[in-house]
Each structure stands twice: as structure tokens, then as C-alpha cells.
């Protein structure tokens, strides 16, 4: 069964009814489980969850994370290669209708950006593009990855969806991780938010993580852009998706991100507001659902919130981020995809982690691990 077929078993209205119908007693029952069912998970997303229950769930999430991951946080940096894009995503700063400086880094500029990130300590880099294959397609990405790989041990991509053969080329070039957000799992809303461009194909994007799993990625990340639609049903579907991938591609680590919609070029406003309390609840519930998943928190979030969420299940954080192509070497803020809210340097993040009893890890993987000793 594909994930698309599994998702069809959970219509949006039934998911919402399942979440809203959770009673305090049913939530208590879910919190006593050693392993959550998907129905238990729905209960833990309920607005009926009390402060006492949230505190209990947070404690459980902390204990699970400590047992599975210890007290380490993997640091990574996004490296934007291009902001050229043919998609009409209404919420994105790279929307083809937005008037902003468009740029695709030359390979020389890619080298410069990677050198800067390496000098700041990073050994795990996430390469990002818009969707304009004639400017930043698979051939370009292969060359960029090989350059970046000379400066770090682990490279992930967050780019346009590819077919399985395209992803195999990425793996062969040295990419070990893929991040792809479905944005929203509400198919009708998805069509409205993506009126034109390759990204308007909901099903093709939904099937992307499975093609990546078949291609052999070591890490696959999913998530929804919180605020686009009904956050409760989107988080439920994200959990369902991550659980499906973890079971089908059991050799691959699944990661989950929690991006909240923020201001972007074009003035798009969120359809719903996700509070700090809700975000905390979502993170804890997903940790209980999938104990081995990596949970990511980016610089979209504020300094104070990122600090406070550290003990509750987060295992990976970005630091010192720039969301514009060439932004580490040049001042190009007018070409950002979105604004960041935590502008601390990597060194400041490391200091914060150490003060909280955590160890900053710059890299948790290297292809050399697969090479036989000579």
C-alpha cells in the first residue's frame, strides 16, 4: 500500500472529528501507553489537552529523547543555491510572481559559501533551490554537491521533486539526506495555494519521499508548513506519513520539521495561527509516536522558544542561517525566502547548548563509514 492509499483511509473531516472528540480520560489513557496507536496520537493533538497533561507529555518526550539520542544536538546550515522558481506558491518568497532579485550561484560562488560555512564549524549542509531546472537542474546539483562534499561530510537537499532515477544520481553524487515538505495534506487547499507550476501536482509531491526511499537515501525528512491550513489535521497527517516511511524504509532515518508560516515576500498571511503552546504539544506528541525520529527546529523560531524547546525532543537545529543565495558571503537580504527570528551565530548556539548540558555535534555521518579499511 502506498502512502497515498493509506492517507485516503483518513479523510480530513474524520481526522478532525477524531481529534476533537478526545476526552480528558481518553487523553490520560493515551499518555499511559508504552507505544502509541495512531488514534492515541490523535488524542494527544487535541485542544482538550490540559496544562497538567501537557507537562506530563513533555516529561515523557524528554525521557524518550534522552534514552534514544542522549544529550546531543546536530547542527546544520542551509545553503541556498538558487531562488529562481516557476511555481506560483502563494505563501513563498520565491513565488514566480514576486519581484525580487533572482540568482543562481555559480560553482565558484558555491565553493565560497561552502568554505564560509566550513570555517564556522559546519560539517552538515542542506542545499536548497527553487524549481527552475534550466537554471538549477540535476546536472547543476551534481556539480554543486561534489564541490560542497569537499568541505563537509554530510550533504542533504531540499529541492524540486525528482523521479527515482534522479534521486539515485543524487545519492551517487554524495547526497545522503532529503527534505521535502508536503506543505499541507489538504488536497483541495493545496490546489488553491499552488495555482500553477510543477509543484501544483499534489500526488507527485506526496509520493516524493517514497521515490527517495527507493533510491537509497540515508535520511528522509517530512513536514507541513504550519499555518497554511488546519494545523491539527496537517500534523496528524505528518505523523502518519513519518510512521509509514519509518516502517517501509526501516534502514532510513526519518526526520520531522515544524516550520511555522511567517511573513514572506508578497504579503501572504497565515490561514491559522499556531501558538507556542500548540507547537510544543505537536513536538511532544510526535516524539511519543515515533521515538527514533529526528526532530528539527529551524531559525524561523525565536531565540527564547528554541531555547525552551530543547529538552522536549529536538535533535537537530540550524544556526546562523541565511535564506538567500550567496547570503553568507554577500548582504542580499532582499532575496530571502523568509525572514529568520534567531540570528545568533553558530558559536553562540554552541555556547547555549553547552550551558544547558548538551553537546553540539557538527556531523553525525560520513560516507567514509561505508568504505572498507585498506
VOGU-3710 file (C-alpha; in Angstrom, 3 decimals, decimal comma):
1> xxxxxxxxxx> 0,000/0,000/0,000  1,348/3,431/-0,950  1,122/6,326/1,479  -1,430/7,991/-0,808  -3,660/4,947/-0,384  -3,139/4,948/3,366  -3,929/8,649/3,640  -7,211/8,085/1,814  -8,288/5,941/4,763  -8,217/9,103/6,935
11> xxxxxxxxxx> -10,430/11,813/5,368  -9,793/15,299/6,723  -13,184/15,616/8,394  -12,793/12,265/10,140  -9,323/13,169/11,374  -10,625/16,405/12,837  -13,556/14,619/14,465  -11,175/12,067/15,983  -9,012/14,848/17,445  -11,895/16,989/18,683
21> xxxxxxxxxx> -13,736/14,081/20,302  -10,866/13,224/22,656  -11,951/13,409/26,291  -9,613/14,085/29,242  -9,986/10,420/30,202  -9,076/9,237/26,701  -6,042/11,536/26,680  -4,924/10,097/30,030  -5,273/6,632/28,549  -3,078/7,590/25,586
31> xxxxxxxxxx> -0,439/9,019/27,930  -0,212/5,678/29,716  0,607/3,770/26,529  4,094/2,354/26,039  3,584/2,645/22,277  1,005/4,950/20,718  -1,570/3,864/18,188  -2,472/6,405/15,534  -5,739/7,000/17,432  -3,752/7,691/20,622
41> xxxxxxxxxx> -1,652/10,175/18,667  -4,807/11,979/17,524  -5,899/12,316/21,159  -2,590/13,940/22,104  -3,143/16,626/19,444  -6,484/17,592/20,981  -7,210/21,168/22,099  -8,703/19,485/25,194  -5,224/18,569/26,434  -4,814/20,270/29,814
51> xxxxxxxxxx> -1,714/22,055/31,089  -1,069/19,184/33,506  -1,338/16,660/30,700  0,989/18,726/28,512  3,528/18,855/31,338  3,328/15,080/31,732  3,710/14,565/27,983  6,693/16,933/27,895  8,386/14,912/30,623  7,814/11,694/28,702
61> xxxxxxxxxx> 9,140/13,250/25,489  12,279/14,390/27,315  12,887/10,934/28,769  12,420/9,201/25,400  14,754/11,636/23,644  17,423/11,260/26,325  17,299/7,470/26,059  17,384/7,365/22,264  19,673/10,305/21,453  21,494/11,279/24,632
71> xxxxxxxxxx> 22,204/14,972/25,133  23,433/15,879/21,678  22,129/18,321/19,088  23,175/18,054/15,449  23,855/21,494/13,963  23,327/22,149/10,272  23,273/25,121/7,933  21,077/25,808/4,908  22,952/26,773/1,746  20,651/28,351/-0,832
81> xxxxxxxxxx> 21,915/27,701/-4,351  19,115/29,402/-6,285  15,910/31,372/-5,775  14,764/31,060/-9,376  11,385/29,345/-9,497  8,463/28,673/-11,858  5,932/27,890/-9,133  3,091/30,128/-8,025  3,026/29,084/-4,363  1,053/31,893/-2,739
91> xxxxxxxxxx> 2,933/31,750/0,588  6,540/31,583/-0,644  9,016/34,408/-1,077  10,371/32,695/-4,198  6,921/32,797/-5,889  7,436/33,400/-9,618  5,140/36,452/-9,439  7,219/38,173/-6,764  9,624/40,854/-7,864  12,882/40,083/-6,113
101> xxxxxxxxxx> 16,447/39,745/-7,349  16,785/36,275/-8,872  20,068/34,459/-8,617  21,617/31,044/-9,124  25,061/30,683/-7,644  27,947/29,975/-9,951  30,053/26,986/-8,973  32,717/29,410/-7,789  30,145/31,050/-5,512  29,021/27,633/-4,269
111> xxxxxxxxxx> 32,628/26,946/-3,299  32,853/30,267/-1,460  29,646/29,710/0,502  30,706/26,182/1,482  34,101/27,467/2,629  32,442/30,081/4,835  30,155/27,526/6,438  33,066/25,154/6,984  35,017/27,961/8,662  32,057/28,446/11,015
121> xxxxxxxxxx> 32,245/24,802/12,026  29,538/23,198/9,873  30,044/19,682/8,557  26,385/19,079/7,690  24,927/21,323/4,976  21,447/21,462/3,465  21,336/22,615/-0,170  18,180/24,398/-1,327  16,801/25,662/-4,633  13,564/26,812/-6,162
131> xxxxxxxxxx> 12,119/24,925/-9,126  13,736/26,130/-12,324  15,505/23,128/-13,873  17,048/25,128/-16,715  18,974/27,188/-14,142  19,471/24,727/-11,296  18,632/21,243/-12,507  20,050/17,808/-11,753  23,289/18,354/-13,696  23,944/21,591/-11,806
141> xxxxxxxxxx> 23,121/19,951/-8,473  25,528/17,079/-9,112  28,357/19,546/-9,651  27,381/21,650/-6,637  27,143/18,600/-4,365  30,609/17,404/-5,353  32,028/20,827/-4,503  30,247/21,048/-1,169  31,280/17,486/-0,286  34,919/18,589/-0,259
151> xxxxxxxxxx> 34,052/20,826/2,705  31,716/18,624/4,737  30,896/15,012/5,424  27,101/15,132/5,123  25,015/16,830/2,436  21,225/16,949/2,295  18,985/18,557/-0,309  15,688/20,417/-0,207  14,997/20,991/-3,884  12,399/20,212/-6,562
161> xxxxxxxxxx> 10,919/16,676/-6,542  12,683/14,177/-8,793  11,906/10,747/-10,143  13,668/7,738/-8,644  16,478/7,807/-11,209  17,124/11,472/-10,438  17,398/10,686/-6,746  19,762/7,809/-7,477  22,004/10,310/-9,246  21,924/12,489/-6,154
171> xxxxxxxxxx> 22,865/9,566/-3,905  25,689/8,632/-6,279  26,950/12,233/-6,162  27,210/12,071/-2,372  23,842/13,263/-1,060  22,647/11,283/1,953  19,546/13,226/3,037  16,372/14,658/1,501  13,856/17,074/2,990  10,505/17,564/1,272
181> xxxxxxxxxx> 7,519/19,276/2,890  4,077/18,410/1,647  3,180/21,945/2,863  -0,436/20,857/3,542  -2,053/17,434/3,296  -5,408/19,023/2,442  -5,574/18,250/-1,287  -8,235/20,863/-2,064  -6,403/23,619/-0,207  -3,141/22,524/-1,801
191> xxxxxxxxxx> -4,601/23,171/-5,257  -5,665/26,678/-4,251  -2,247/27,521/-2,797  -0,351/26,149/-5,806  -2,280/27,521/-8,793  0,437/26,864/-11,382  3,872/25,401/-11,866  5,285/21,886/-11,427  4,571/21,950/-7,692  0,825/22,112/-8,354
201> xxxxxxxxxx> 0,812/18,301/-8,771  -0,266/17,230/-5,265  0,068/13,481/-5,791  3,523/13,666/-7,346  4,796/15,623/-4,369  3,064/13,311/-1,901  4,849/10,313/-3,436  8,269/12,013/-3,399  9,578/10,562/-0,106  8,796/7,046/-1,341
211> xxxxxxxxxx> 10,816/7,602/-4,511  13,644/8,877/-2,325  13,424/5,818/-0,100  13,636/3,540/-3,140  16,712/5,480/-4,303  18,520/4,725/-1,051  18,699/7,989/0,898  20,027/7,532/4,417  17,762/10,239/5,832  14,335/11,480/4,670
221> xxxxxxxxxx> 12,631/14,487/6,249  8,959/15,416/6,048  6,743/18,123/7,495  3,890/20,513/6,841  4,032/24,301/6,803  2,065/25,069/9,950  -0,436/27,842/9,363  -1,339/27,095/5,749  -4,399/25,103/6,712  -5,823/23,203/9,660
231> xxxxxxxxxx> -2,694/22,604/11,714  -4,251/19,728/13,678  -5,063/17,596/10,645  -1,778/18,530/8,966  0,277/17,450/11,988  -1,753/14,227/12,226  -1,022/13,506/8,548  2,645/14,375/9,012  2,866/11,841/11,827  1,062/9,240/9,727
241> xxxxxxxxxx> 3,455/9,928/6,840  6,584/9,704/9,003  5,381/6,474/10,594  4,695/4,972/7,162  8,188/5,868/5,931  9,874/4,578/9,097  8,176/1,212/8,683  8,621/0,838/4,933  12,200/2,125/4,720  13,467/0,830/8,014
251> xxxxxxxxxx> 17,140/1,391/7,107  16,453/5,115/6,616  16,203/7,638/9,428  13,026/9,691/9,254  13,104/13,295/10,423  10,262/15,729/11,026  10,374/19,511/10,829  7,978/22,043/12,360  8,111/25,171/10,194  5,529/27,773/11,157
261> xxxxxxxxxx> 4,405/30,114/8,422  5,987/33,539/8,717  5,990/36,727/6,678  7,158/36,298/3,087  7,598/38,461/0,010  4,118/39,082/-1,412  2,362/39,628/1,916  0,730/36,204/2,377  -0,934/35,859/5,775  -1,349/32,529/7,594
271> xxxxxxxxxx> -4,778/30,919/7,410  -4,354/29,855/11,025  -2,071/30,879/13,868  -0,102/28,151/15,616  0,657/29,205/19,178  3,846/28,374/21,057  1,817/26,024/23,248  0,448/24,178/20,238  3,912/23,848/18,720  5,173/22,390/21,991
281> xxxxxxxxxx> 2,252/19,948/22,042  2,933/18,853/18,453  6,626/18,224/19,104  5,955/16,173/22,225  3,167/14,147/20,605  5,335/13,269/17,611  8,198/12,248/19,871  5,873/9,824/21,663  4,547/8,494/18,346  7,956/7,911/16,710
291> xxxxxxxxxx> 10,671/7,656/19,392  13,526/7,277/16,882  12,621/10,171/14,573  14,916/13,163/14,328  13,012/16,336/15,210  14,226/19,611/13,677  13,755/23,229/14,707  14,946/25,991/12,411  15,828/29,647/12,866  12,264/30,549/11,823
301> xxxxxxxxxx> 11,531/30,345/15,557  12,523/32,886/18,190  15,596/32,638/20,383  13,591/32,114/23,569  11,317/29,449/22,095  14,175/27,473/20,579  15,972/27,509/23,920  12,879/26,342/25,802  12,015/23,553/23,359  15,473/21,990/23,503
311> xxxxxxxxxx> 14,699/19,390/26,195  11,386/18,252/24,702  12,530/16,151/21,770  14,555/18,349/19,405  17,633/16,609/17,979  18,687/18,937/15,137  18,913/22,723/14,849  20,045/25,167/12,208  22,259/28,054/13,252  23,478/31,317/11,753
321> xxxxxxxxxx> 21,147/30,783/8,808  20,678/32,848/5,670  17,805/32,114/3,272  19,098/33,956/0,187  21,514/32,613/-2,442  25,008/33,879/-1,696  23,913/35,299/1,644  26,884/34,082/3,659  29,355/35,963/1,504  27,224/38,953/0,482
331> xxxxxxxxxx> 24,480/41,106/2,018  21,466/40,006/-0,055  18,569/40,182/2,381  16,152/41,369/-0,297  16,351/37,935/-1,946  15,415/35,839/1,116  12,800/33,107/1,007  11,647/34,046/4,517  12,916/36,019/7,487  14,704/34,317/10,355
341> xxxxxxxxxx> 13,970/35,036/14,008  17,041/33,579/15,693  20,091/35,388/14,349  22,626/34,049/16,845  25,936/32,922/15,428  26,916/29,249/15,396  29,366/29,944/18,221  26,587/31,468/20,322  24,366/28,441/19,725  27,195/26,123/20,782
351> xxxxxxxxxx> 27,702/28,160/23,953  23,983/27,961/24,706  23,927/24,195/24,207  26,904/23,693/26,495  25,292/25,862/29,173  22,242/23,565/29,074  24,308/20,407/29,323  24,132/19,483/25,636  26,897/18,652/23,201  26,864/20,289/19,791
361> xxxxxxxxxx> 27,558/17,759/17,029  28,625/19,174/13,676  28,328/15,928/11,738  26,788/12,536/12,508  27,573/10,815/9,236  30,303/10,394/6,651  30,390/8,197/3,560  33,789/7,019/4,777  31,873/4,860/7,242  30,888/2,680/4,289
371> xxxx> 34,401/2,320/2,917  36,303/-0,835/3,730  39,614/-0,418/5,500  42,526/-0,929/3,153
//
